[in-house]
Amino acid sequence: MGHFDKHVFFCTNQREDGSDCCGNHGAQRARDYVKNKVKELGLSSHQNRIRINSAGCLDRCDEGPVIVVYPEGIWYTYVDESDLDEIIEQHLKNGLIVERLKVPARGTPVDTPPLRDDPSAV
């Protein structure tokens, strides 16, 4: 077993040219929120060993903001703290993938279900 049970990387990249990136969508603030929440819930203790980190560009700006959770290699996008709370509760705490926030793997066919709750996608 590795040093951490789960390692969560937040893309916090800020592009110098001002083009769209995770940093433009409050990624650092989101990372700080999750880091504090995980600590508050006791998920970052020696017993649970979940680590929240910032990362540079993860090369998925068009799907951002994004995070990736290892060792599973599950990619998520999020809009607000309620999305982040759901990832904490379901994935980090209970080991369940949050399908509605999951970013499809590269090369996934175009007809995959939408990432977010979309009223037109019934």
C-alpha positions in Angstrom: 0.0 0.0 0.0 1.2 3.5 -0.8 1.7 6.3 1.6 -1.8 7.7 0.9 -5.0 5.8 0.4 -6.2 8.5 -2.0 -4.5 11.4 -3.7 -6.6 14.2 -5.1 -5.1 16.6 -7.6 -6.8 19.9 -8.4 -5.7 21.6 -11.6 -5.1 25.1 -10.5 -3.3 26.2 -13.6 -3.6 29.9 -14.6 -2.6 30.7 -18.2 -0.6 33.8 -18.7 -2.4 34.7 -21.9 -5.8 34.7 -20.2 -7.2 31.9 -22.2 -9.7 29.5 -20.5 -8.2 27.3 -17.8 -9.1 25.8 -14.4 -7.6 28.8 -12.6 -10.2 31.0 -14.2 -13.0 28.9 -12.6 -11.9 29.3 -8.9 -9.8 26.1 -8.8 -7.5 27.3 -6.0 -10.5 28.3 -3.9 -12.1 24.9 -4.6 -8.9 23.1 -3.6 -8.7 25.0 -0.4 -12.3 24.3 0.4 -11.9 20.5 -0.1 -8.6 20.5 1.8 -10.2 22.1 4.8 -13.4 20.0 4.6 -11.4 16.8 4.4 -9.4 17.8 7.4 -12.5 18.9 9.3 -14.1 15.5 8.6 -11.0 13.6 9.7 -10.4 12.1 6.3 -6.8 13.3 6.1 -5.7 11.6 9.3 -3.1 8.9 9.6 -5.9 6.4 9.6 -7.6 7.6 6.4 -4.7 9.1 4.6 -6.3 11.2 1.9 -4.2 14.0 0.5 -5.4 17.0 -1.4 -2.9 18.7 -3.7 -2.7 21.5 -6.3 -1.4 20.5 -9.7 -0.2 22.5 -12.7 -2.0 22.0 -16.1 -3.6 18.6 -16.4 -4.3 19.2 -20.1 -8.1 19.0 -19.8 -9.0 22.7 -19.9 -11.9 22.1 -22.2 -13.5 19.9 -19.5 -12.5 22.0 -16.5 -12.3 22.8 -13.9 -11.0 19.3 -13.2 -9.7 17.1 -10.4 -8.4 13.6 -10.6 -8.6 11.1 -7.7 -5.9 8.4 -7.5 -5.3 5.4 -7.3 -8.6 5.0 -9.2 -7.7 7.6 -11.9 -11.3 9.1 -11.8 -11.6 12.5 -13.3 -14.3 15.0 -12.1 -15.5 18.4 -13.0 -17.4 20.7 -10.7 -19.3 23.9 -10.6 -19.7 24.7 -6.9 -19.2 23.6 -3.3 -22.2 21.3 -3.4 -20.5 19.3 -6.2 -17.3 19.2 -4.2 -19.3 18.1 -1.1 -20.8 15.3 -3.2 -17.3 14.1 -4.3 -16.1 14.2 -0.7 -19.1 12.3 0.7 -19.5 9.7 -2.1 -16.0 9.1 -3.4 -13.6 10.0 -0.8 -15.6 8.8 2.2 -17.6 6.0 0.7 -15.6 4.9 -2.3 -18.5 5.5 -4.8 -18.0 7.2 -8.1 -20.1 10.3 -8.7 -21.2 9.5 -12.2 -22.9 12.9 -12.9 -19.6 14.7 -12.3 -17.3 12.2 -13.9 -15.3 13.4 -16.9 -15.3 10.6 -19.5 -12.0 8.9 -20.3 -10.2 10.2 -23.4 -11.4 8.4 -26.5 -14.9 7.7 -25.0 -17.5 7.7 -27.8 -19.5 10.9 -28.3 -22.8 9.4 -27.3 -21.9 9.0 -23.6 -24.4 10.5 -21.1 -24.1 14.2 -20.3 -21.8 15.1 -17.4 -24.3 17.3 -15.6 -28.0 17.1 -14.9 -29.4 18.3 -18.1 -33.2 18.6 -18.5 -33.0 18.0 -22.2 -31.1 14.7 -21.6 -34.1 12.6 -20.4 
